[in-house]
Amino acid sequence: MLDDPLTHGLWEKTAPPAPPTEGLRGDIAADVAVVGCGYTGLSAALRLAEAGAKVVALEAVEIGFGGAGRNVGLVNAGMWILPSEMIAALGADYGERALDLLGNAPAAVWAMIEKHAIDCEPVPNGTLHCAVGRAGADEISERAWQWGARGAPVRALDAEEAAKRIGTAAYAGALIDLRAGTIQPLGYARGLAQAAIAAGAAVHTLSAVRAAERTAGRWRVSTARGSVTADWIVVATDAYGGAPWPGPRREQIHLPYFNFATTPLKPAHLASILPGREGCWDTKTILSSFRLDRAGRLVFGSVGALRGTGRAIHRAWARRAIAKLFPGVGGVAFEAEWYGMIGMTRDAAPRFHRLADRVVTFCGYNGRGIAPGTVFGRVLADHVLGRISEKDLPLPVTAPEAPTLPRAREAWYEAGAQVAHALGAWG
């Protein structure tokens, strides 16, 4: 991984080593070229290799370099938006398919971890969506009703029960989702890579794709020192993509998200703060998230980038916010800090794009990459293998959109997060 303390923070320090890989050298042939070694690309590569396909996965930097190695580690069901909003965005048929797939996606993650013995600190004890004020309580009540109507194991907790589970009386309630949980996110990505390699996939890091051209009915993707000729290309770069397929990146608004990890909390504090080890996030517009890792470190994050003036502003805010939520902890020492980018779409729904003939991608995870990336990678593999037709995919085929003033909006959101955190504590 890059020698940069802000690259992957705690996850780089505590993840098991990545499997040995090297850059692509020379020209090789395959059935499928996978571009990007995060959850989607590695899940697709594993599925393809298990089916007997010759697959080559190319990663520009290192395994899990993008969002897969920087996120909070929450294994959540669905997307940020409500089920009703998913149906409104995708239409009834696709909306129902997507909800069915994504609602069961955490189970696919837990099964993958167990099957391949992935060392990634899995805690399938649920997540808590924490209600801030009356508006937050109304939101989680609606979420509980909509998911509950679909048979999901979710429940709205009152303020008293939420306080017992979280360790603070700051919230008006919470939604517990027992499908969900937490993992060490970089460890999961590295474990997927190890499983894909064991199944027969070739994984090459430090192998950024520079060009893709169609020759004699096949695709040739080129890196600095080699190329892969394949029948299909699976593009799995999401928010960290670019040339030669810039469309998915251009249609997204990048939202920065940071995390701070404390030193391990004292046993007395761990007895009351998240005793069930659920992962948490709240209903605020500029949301906060927090969870514990295996060693008892509190991982606390929010919207913003740790660069320029933002680094000091967000660090000071995190200290104040933790002190307000958990006053018994006292002053905390941060052991690691890092941030990454979330790719947001116009309607917060994911996308399926056919970027060219036999070049396909799922993208636009909107901050929900672990479980959706795992199952979308498998769907991409099954589509390439002919097991799922285009009309039976969980998302409609669409062309990348062009949002209005995307880079200006990104700058506005980053500046807004700095202002909000400079002026406020947590509440």
Secondary structure, 3 states (H helix, E strand, C coil): CCCCCCCCHHHHHHCCCCCCCECCCEEEECCEEEECCCHHHHHHHHHHHHCCCCEEEECCCCCCCCHHHCCCCEECCCCCCCHHHHHHHHCHHHHHHHHHHHHCHHHHHHHHHHHCCCCCCCECCCEEEEECHHHHHHHHHHHHHHHHCCCCCEEEECHHHHHHHHCCCCCCEEEEECCCEECCHHHHHHHHHHHHHHHCCEEECCCCCCEEEEECCEEEEECCCEEEEECEEEECCHHHCCCCCCHHHHCCEEEEEEEEEECCCCHHHHCCCCCCCCEEEECCCCCEEEEECCCCCEEEEEECCCCCHHHHHHHHHHHHHHHHHCHHHCCCCEEEEEEEEEEECCCCCCEEEEEECCEEEEECCCCCCHHHHHHHHHHHHHHHCCCCCHHHCCCCECCCCCCCCHHHHHHHHHHHHHHHHHHCCCC
